Amino acid sequence: MGAITFGDRDELISKGESRVNTLIDKGRDQANLYGAEGTGVLLVLDYDPSDYELPDESSLAGNMSLPSFASPAGGLTIMAALGGLGLSCFRKLRTAREDNVE
């Protein structure tokens, strides 16, 4: 529980650092917070990021861009697709009900 959290970035970094300190206090000396340099994602790790085949944070900072579906046009496309799917399901349900009435 609580593996995925959303909120103010500074608060999330503070919470992540607190979790790292808790892990270190429990003997996990290599615990660290990955992503605090602006990668867009924060991870509390037990070991060095390279052990997870994660790139060096400094090489990612400032190079992060949103995927195309996160743009306004992408959002509209997703909404249109979901609306079409909903309309299709509604029509099939209505047709099925009409077939059962007769």
N, C-alpha and C positions, 0 to 999 in steps of 0.2 A: 504494500500500500504506500502511496505517496511517491512512487517512482517517477511519475510525470507530474510536474508542478508548473503552473503558470503564474506570472505576477511581475512585480517591479524587479528589474534586473539587479539593482543594488541589493535589494532584500534577498533575492535568490542566491547571489554570490555570498552574502553574509551567512545564510542558512547552510550553503554548501561548505563553506570554511568551517562552520561549527561541526558539521558532520565529519569532516576530515579530521578535525582535532579529536573528536570522540573516537574515531577509528585508531588514531595514533596512540591515544591513551589506552586503548585495548590491545596494543602491541602490533598493530599493522603499520609499521614504520614507513612504508613506501606510499601510504595513502596520499592522494592529492586531488585537487580540483582542476579539472580540465575544461577549458573554454572561457575562463575569466578574462582572457585577453581580447574578447570580442568575436568569437567564432559563431555566435548565435545559439549555441547549445552548451549547457553546463553538465558535466559528468563528474560524479564522485567515484574515483577509481581506487582500487586496492593496490595497484602496481603502477609502474611507469607507463605513460601512454604508448610508448613504443612496444611494450609487451602486448598491447591490444592492436598493434599495427595502425595506430592513429598518427597522423602527421604532426610535426612540430607546430604548436599553436602560432608561433610568430610568423610562420609561412602562410597561415590562413587569415590572420587578422587583416581586415580591410579588403579581402578578396571574396568575401561572401556575398552572393547575390541570391535573390529570391528565385525559386523555380518559376517557370513561365506560368504555371497554373495559379500562382499567388498574385499575379498582376490583376488589375481591375478587369481586363478583357477575359482573362482566364477564369476569374470568379463568375462573370456573366455566362461564360460558356458552360461552366459546371452547373450553375443554376438553371440554365435552359435545358441541359440534358436531364437533370433531375425532374424538372417540370414536365418534360416530355414523357419520361418514364412514369411519373405519377398519373398523367393524363391517359396513357396507354393502359395502365392497371385499372383506372377508374372505368374506362370504356369496356374492358373485358369483364369486369365485375357487373356492370350494368347490363351488358348483353347476356351474361349468364343468368342474372335475375329475371330478365324478360323471357328467356327460354324456359325457365322453371315455372313461370306464371301461366303460360299457355297450356 
